[in-house]
Amino acid sequence: MGRQDSNKRRTVDRIEQAGQDYRRYVNVALVVIGGVKDVHAAVSSLVAEWKRHNRR
């Protein structure tokens, strides 16, 4: 394998690694956003229940 081929392979490896890191980051971000939505929904329902309870 020539030096040029070796450099191309290293570049391809770096691009593949960057793609994997990016996908991992996106997956984590989606999980966090999903978690925030769940927490927000739970808190909203608790606040609504608390307001209903305190109006009586």
Secondary structure, DSSP 8 states (H G I E B T S, - for coil): --HHHHHHHHHHHHHHHHHHHHHHHHHHHHHHHHHHHHHHHHHHHHHHHHHHHHH-
